[in-house]
Amino acid sequence: MPSSLPGRTRGAPAGVRSSFGAAGYVGEMSYRLSRFMSSATAGYGVFALASPAHLPDALRARKADREGLELLAQTYGVRDLAIGALGVFGSGRTVRVAMLMRIAMDLGDAALLSSRTEDDDVRQKVLAVTLGWAGLNTLALLVDSVRAGD
């Protein structure tokens, strides 16, 4: 049965125009905040791959640790680009899973990176960034889940 609204597909909620994305049907209003945060995650992934020295610089790492931290930054880049892409282009369920993965990764990063520095200022910065991102991702997911009725 065709819809009376132009661009609305049968089965789509009222007020939501349908479209086809890389992952198939995606409601245009679906998980907006989570998709925004996922695009920021993907953006960081690109940055981490292009400029891996940012991590040892931010951590004020010793010269002996720089090479390993640059490799870790590149690993973060691959991870965040993949998780971010799932969150941007996936279906609602995929977006939720990508956000939960992102939150878990941020919490793990907080625990691991904060324990690897002896400088209290650096530790506070690491915790602020990693827990801040975990918090923002959690808030985005919760708001989107309430809006979607999940």
N, C-alpha and C positions, 0 to 999 in steps of 0.2 A: 504494500500500500504506500504510494508516494506521499511525502510530507507536503503540507501546504506552505511551508517556509522555504524560500529558495536557499539552496546550499545545505539544507538539513537532510540527513539520511535517516530512513526508518531505523528506529532503535536507538538513535542518539537522544540524549536528554533534551528537553525543551530549552531553547536558548543557546544550545551548543551546536555550532556549525561543524560539520565533519570535514576532515581532510585526510589525505593519505601521506604519511611520512615514510621515512626509510624503514620503519618497523611495521608499516601497515596503518590501519585506522588509528587516528589519534584525535581525541576531542581537543579543540583549540584551547579550552579553558582548563584542561587537565594538568594538575600538578605544576602550575606556573612558577611558584617560588622554588620548588625543588629543581625544576628544569633550569631556572636562573642560576641557582647555586651549582648545579652540575656544569653549566657552561663556565662558571668561574673556576671550578675544579679542573676542567679541561684546559682552560687558559693557563692555570698554574702548571699543568703538565707540560705544555709547550714551553713555558718559561724555564722550567727545571731542566728540560732537555737542551735548550739553547744556551743556558747559562748555569751550568752545574756548580760553578764556583760560589754561587750565592749562599749555599748551605754552609760550607766551612767558613765563609766570611761572616755570616750571621752568628755562627757559633763561636767565633773567635778561636778557631781550631789551631792546634799546634801544627807545624809544618809536616810532621810525621803522619798526622791524621788526615791531611787534606785530600790525598788521592782516594782514600776509602770513602770519605764524605761526598766527594764529587760523584763517585760511582753510586752511592746511595741516593743522591739527588736525581741522577738519571733514572734510577729504578723508580723513584717516586714519580718522575715524569711519565714513564710508561704506564705505571699503575693509575695515576690520576687522569691521564688522557683516556685510558680504556674505561674507567669507572664513570668519568664525566660524559663520555660519548653514550654510554648506556643510559645515563640519567637524562640526557638531552633528547635522544632519538627513540628511546624505548616506550613500550606501552606503560600504562599506569602501574601495573605490578612490577615491571622491570625497573621503573623509576624508583619505586619504594625499596626494592632490593638494593639498587645502586646507592641510594641515600643511606641505608643501613650499613652497607659496606664502607661508605665514606666516613660515617660517624665512628665505626669501629676502628678504621685506620687512623683517624685523628686521635682517638684515645690511646691507641698503641704508640703512635708517634710521640705523644705527650709523655708517656711513661718511659719510653726508651731514650728519646733525645734529652729529656730533662735529667736523666740519671747519668748522662755521658759528659756533663760539664761540671767543673768545680766553681765556676763563676756564678754567684747568686743573681747578678743582673741578667746574664744570658739565660739562666734557668727560668727566671720570671718571664722573660720575653718568649722563650720557647713555649712555656705553659700558656701564656696569654694568647699566642697565635694558634696553637693546636687546640686548646680547649675552647677558644673563641670560635674557631671554625666548626668544631663539633657542636657547640651550642647553636650557632646559626643554622647549621644543617638540620639539627633536631627540631628547631622552631619551624623552619620551612616545611619539613615533613609533617609535623603535627598540624600546622595550619592547613596544608593541602589535604591531609587525610580527613580533617573535619569538613572541609569544603566538599570533598568527594563523597562524604558519607561512609567512609571506611571505618 
